[in-house]
Amino acid sequence: MGFKDRKNRSCLPRAVFLLWCTLVFLLVSGFTFSTLRLFSTRGSYTRLVSKWNIPAMEVKSGDHSANPTITIRETVIFPDQTLFFLKYPPSTALLTKDDLNCVHTPPNSSAQPLLDVTPSSIEDGSYDENHHQIVRCPLDPRGGIVSLAVKHNHGNNLSPGPTYRWNSLAYEAMIDQQDNSTIVFVKGLNLGSGKSADPSKFKCIYGSDLTGSNNSALWADAVSVAQEIVRCRTPLSVLNNTSSNGSVKVSVKVAGRKTLDSIAGVNGHHPHRHRQLGPKKKHKICVCTMLRNQARFLPEWFTYHASIGIRNWFIYDNNSDDEIERVVESMAGSVTRVVWPWIKSQEAGFAHCALRARDSCEWVGFIDVDEFIHLPSNSSLLDIIDSQSKLPSSSSSREVGEIRVSCHDFGPSGLKEMPAKGVTVGYTCRMGAPERHKSIVRPEALDSSLINYVHHFQLKAGFRVVNLNRREVVINHYKYQVWAVFKDKFYRRVAAYVSDWQEKTNVGSKDRTPGLGTKPVEPADWSSRFCEVNDTGLRNRVLNTFADPKTGLLPWEG
């Protein structure tokens, strides 16, 4: 073969090589340009679509970190709203109310338009340590589907994930560190107030697959079942769980029925559990309350009770949308706001609070924000609790596990507008006889079933109840306030076993207001009702203690 032929042959692969290099360069340039354009685009959200139908979204704007995947973990449908539980990666900035739209899709999408509605409320902080956030959307009055969309996301809704109905759901769970049992809070057992059930017919099931269709689920026997609470023996592998996710899903299986839907999970190592090593606890007395949209009353309630020795509060927030976070953050002392979105579950919430407070509080009082502990004798609340808890029993050596305080119900006291100086100063006329009581309990004394009736708990054997003398301690319950405030009670009662006032059931119950029907219509004589005794005892104490000597203003005015 000649030199010329060899030269021509050697040029061919060189040309092919140059052609390939050119193609690679063009492809890399195009990809780089497209990538830079994608990441430099501002004011847009890109939704990722997976063949596995995993709900995901990449946030490309605002203060959110680069490319976090935010998903809807679960959706729960309540009678009047839908709750979306968003799941965030760690250290990701949370979305705000202005970032989201609730989308109402009508039953017949071809006949009616989609409607974008502002969320009712959104939690400013994480719902729990697993980086979850709650978004609340109103239901579609047309009976349509409610979904959630991020604005500027090209009209794409976030996939809702699993969706559950509230009336049959395991909604909360925790580990009782005293015996390492699992406490599961459940809707749908329908046991009734104070009622228990045979625990042999119940089991707890743990794992990612709660259907029990494979061998990955763990089963545990129930040891007690009462009201809305199931207590089970926790498997050792759950207690020792150290996975990065931290939470193990849990539900309840009732004999003859399918496993209940669940959004509840338990952690083997929970950040809120700080067991006291010695007999002395951090706080002598703590207070637990549950509220909805009552932030405006908190400053007076906090300030007064701090003055009589209470330093620690647990505020169970039942779907407020009145900037309660800001008010709580402004309060001095140890205040814990617990997001408790579960409607008509006050008894369960109080049981949850009793367990949560047990390690740091010797005693826990359960009172509402319109209830104030009054000391007519000017004695110290802490001294009274000490002396009462040490009183010997005439019949046995049982310890005191619960202290009961009578309640005086106050009326509007002739007012038609909210009193500027607060409820303790404005309302001074009450009913003559006390109607009910509230309790201050020793958490260790509670029965393992955690049965409670809002006003008091069922105690273990070996513990007893004492009733305080009203001349020493009484609760001023500002129950019947001016109509603009009182009518909010018609929205929904928080207790599980109390009928809402708009329902035509138990009309003669003491849980209802005498003389009112099922509609929030103001009676002509409302301002003068519930007034039998003029009582200015607490009013005088508050003015003497808190009024500014120059201006007469109280700390919570304005």
Buried (B, 14 or more C-beta within 10 A) or exposed (E): EEEEEEEEEEEEEEEEEEEEEEEEEEEEEEEEEEEEEEEEEEEBBBBEEEEEEEBBBBBBBBEBEEEBBBBBBBBBBBEEBBBBBBBBEEEBEBBEBEBBBBBBBBEEEEEBEBBEBEBBBBBEEBBBEBBBBBBBBBBBEEEBBBBBBBEBBEEEBBBBBEBBEBEBBBBBBBBBBEEEBBBBBBBBBEBEBBEBBEBEEBBBBBBEEBEBEEEEBBEBEBBBBBBBBBBBBBBEEBBEBEEEEBBBBBBBBBEEEEBBBBBBBBBBEBEBBEEEEEEEBBBBBBBBBBBBBBBBBBBBBBBBBBEBBBBBBBBBBBBBBBEBBEBBEEBEEBBBBBBBBBBBBBBBBBBBBBBBBBBBBBBBBBBBBBBBBBBBEEBEBBEBBEEBBEEEEEEEEBBBBBBBBBBBBBBBBEBEEBBEBBBBBBBBBBBEEBEBBBBBBBBEBBBBBBBBBBBBBBBBEEBBBEEBEBEBBBBBBBBBBBBEBBBEBBBBBBBBBBBBBEEEEEEEEEEBBEEBEBEBEBEEEBBBBBBEEEBEBBBEBBBEEBBEEEEEEBBBBE
